[in-house]
């Protein structure tokens, strides 16, 4: 199987990053939020798109 060196590097970095927070998703989220605020870039929040059952399964009745 072909191993993509770029993907391998991304997976390695992601693993190291998660490990540095002891795999705590809340801590990772807070760190990413702080980085986002520090970047100074405008963040766009889109409304949540809700799907009805008929939209998900158009043949269902």
PECORBEL-V988704 format. One record per pair of residues at least 24 apart in sequence whose C-alpha atoms are under 7 Angstrom apart, sorted by the first residue. I is the first residue (numbers start at 1). J is the second residue. D is the distance in whole Angstrom. If there is no record, write none. Layout:
# PECORBEL-V988704
<<I | J | D> <I | J | D>>
This chain:
# PECORBEL-V988704
none
